């Protein structure tokens, strides 16, 4: 999926094996783009598994108090949608192996990742509901 803040950006769905890069779009929102076309957002489905080439760098929790940077210990993550009950906030996030969830817009630019696996498509409405993961980023 692409976050609400990327609705006015040209976009396309992600593909297995594709290399992506974190990219700044619009008014300061970050998302994924292909290195060959940085003006098109690549939309990732919840449950998609990604591998980064280096440990992930992001803005830490103290972002508003000095733009503290943080390097996570992980190079793999699962794409999630969070805070879905609030339409006026970012929803695209990454969940890391230790359970930490970081908004995609909080990642530093130009980090490279590869799509390892897309989620299985649900066959029924019940399966779709079971695949949903509701999480809150504090």
Backbone torsions as a table, in degrees:
resi	resn	phi	psi	omega
1	UNK	NA	159.4	172.6
2	UNK	-114.5	138.7	-176.5
3	UNK	-59.7	157.9	-179.3
4	UNK	-55.9	-32.4	-177.3
5	UNK	-73.3	-7.7	177.9
6	UNK	-107.2	12.5	-177.3
7	UNK	-62.5	-27.0	-178.8
8	UNK	-98.7	14.1	178.1
9	UNK	-107.2	139.9	174.6
10	UNK	-57.7	138.3	-176.9
11	UNK	-144.3	166.3	176.7
12	UNK	-154.2	160.8	179.4
13	UNK	-76.2	154.3	178.0
14	UNK	-77.9	158.1	178.4
15	UNK	-126.9	148.5	177.4
16	UNK	-59.4	136.6	178.5
17	UNK	84.4	-7.7	-177.1
18	UNK	-71.5	142.2	174.9
19	UNK	-94.3	131.3	-179.1
20	UNK	-123.8	166.2	177.5
21	UNK	-139.4	139.8	175.2
22	UNK	-69.9	135.0	-171.0
23	UNK	-138.3	142.2	175.1
24	UNK	-84.2	126.1	177.3
25	UNK	-119.6	160.9	168.4
26	UNK	47.1	-129.4	-173.8
27	UNK	-95.2	49.2	175.8
28	UNK	95.7	9.2	178.1
29	UNK	-89.2	135.6	176.7
30	UNK	-103.8	148.8	177.6
31	UNK	-154.9	-167.5	177.9
32	UNK	-99.5	145.3	174.3
33	UNK	-143.2	158.7	173.1
34	UNK	-76.9	139.8	176.9
35	UNK	-58.2	-25.2	179.9
36	UNK	-81.3	-17.7	-178.4
37	UNK	-147.1	83.6	-174.8
38	UNK	-74.5	-6.4	179.7
39	UNK	-92.5	-3.6	179.3
40	UNK	-114.4	123.2	177.5
41	UNK	-74.3	138.1	175.5
42	UNK	-101.3	116.7	-175.3
43	UNK	-88.9	129.6	-175.4
44	UNK	-110.5	136.8	179.1
45	UNK	-80.3	145.0	173.8
46	UNK	-55.7	135.6	-178.0
47	UNK	97.5	-8.0	178.3
48	UNK	-67.8	134.6	178.7
49	UNK	-96.5	134.3	-178.3
50	UNK	-127.5	149.2	173.4
51	UNK	-123.5	125.1	177.9
52	UNK	-91.6	152.4	-178.5
53	UNK	-75.2	-23.1	179.3
54	UNK	-139.6	164.7	175.0
55	UNK	-54.7	141.1	-173.0
56	UNK	-72.0	133.4	176.3
57	UNK	-107.2	134.5	-179.4
58	UNK	-148.3	169.4	173.2
59	UNK	-79.8	130.1	-178.2
60	UNK	-75.2	-179.6	-177.8
61	UNK	-61.1	-25.6	180.0
62	UNK	-87.5	26.8	-173.6
63	UNK	-51.6	-46.1	-176.5
64	UNK	-74.3	-15.8	-178.4
65	UNK	-104.2	35.5	175.3
66	UNK	129.5	12.1	175.0
67	UNK	55.6	47.7	179.0
68	UNK	-61.7	130.2	178.0
69	UNK	-97.4	156.0	-177.4
70	UNK	-141.1	139.3	174.2
71	UNK	-111.5	120.4	-179.8
72	UNK	-82.4	157.8	-177.4
73	UNK	-82.6	1.9	-170.0
74	UNK	-113.9	152.9	174.1
75	UNK	-120.6	1.0	176.3
76	UNK	-122.5	151.7	-179.3
77	UNK	-157.8	163.1	174.1
78	UNK	-117.4	131.1	179.6
79	UNK	-72.0	134.2	-179.9
80	UNK	-133.2	162.3	170.3
81	UNK	-112.8	128.6	-176.7
82	UNK	-125.9	165.9	175.8
83	UNK	51.0	37.9	-175.6
84	UNK	-66.5	-19.9	179.4
85	UNK	-75.3	-12.5	179.8
86	UNK	-111.9	103.8	-175.8
87	UNK	-70.1	-13.3	-175.0
88	UNK	-105.1	31.5	177.1
89	UNK	-140.4	166.8	179.3
90	UNK	-70.2	143.5	-178.1
91	UNK	-117.1	-26.1	-176.7
92	UNK	-74.7	127.8	-176.5
93	UNK	-147.9	167.2	175.1
94	UNK	-121.6	134.7	174.6
95	UNK	-106.0	126.9	-176.9
96	UNK	-96.9	164.0	-174.9
97	UNK	-54.3	-27.4	179.6
98	UNK	-85.2	3.9	179.6
99	UNK	92.5	-8.7	179.1
100	UNK	-65.8	136.5	177.9
101	UNK	-116.7	129.0	-178.6
102	UNK	-126.2	132.1	176.4
103	UNK	-62.9	139.3	178.9
104	UNK	-59.2	-36.1	-179.5
105	UNK	-68.7	-12.0	178.0
106	UNK	-91.3	-1.9	177.9
107	UNK	-79.1	147.6	173.6
108	UNK	-67.5	154.5	178.4
109	UNK	-71.7	161.4	171.4
110	UNK	67.7	23.0	174.2
111	UNK	-89.2	134.3	-174.7
112	UNK	-98.4	138.8	179.4
113	UNK	-140.7	156.8	176.3
114	UNK	-120.3	137.8	175.6
115	UNK	-75.8	114.1	179.6
116	UNK	-83.7	-43.0	-174.8
117	UNK	-158.1	136.0	172.6
118	UNK	-89.5	154.0	179.2
119	UNK	-69.3	150.6	174.8
120	UNK	-65.6	139.6	178.9
121	UNK	-78.8	129.1	-179.5
122	UNK	-66.6	143.2	179.7
123	UNK	-89.6	-22.7	-178.2
124	UNK	-133.7	166.6	176.9
125	UNK	-63.2	-36.0	179.0
126	UNK	-64.7	-39.6	177.5
127	UNK	-66.8	-38.9	178.7
128	UNK	-61.8	-43.5	179.6
129	UNK	-65.1	-39.5	-179.7
130	UNK	-65.6	-29.1	-179.3
131	UNK	-78.1	-19.9	-178.6
132	UNK	-65.3	140.9	177.8
133	UNK	-126.6	114.5	179.8
134	UNK	-96.7	121.3	179.6
135	UNK	-136.1	157.2	179.4
136	UNK	-123.3	134.3	177.0
137	UNK	-103.4	123.7	-175.6
138	UNK	-93.1	NA	NA
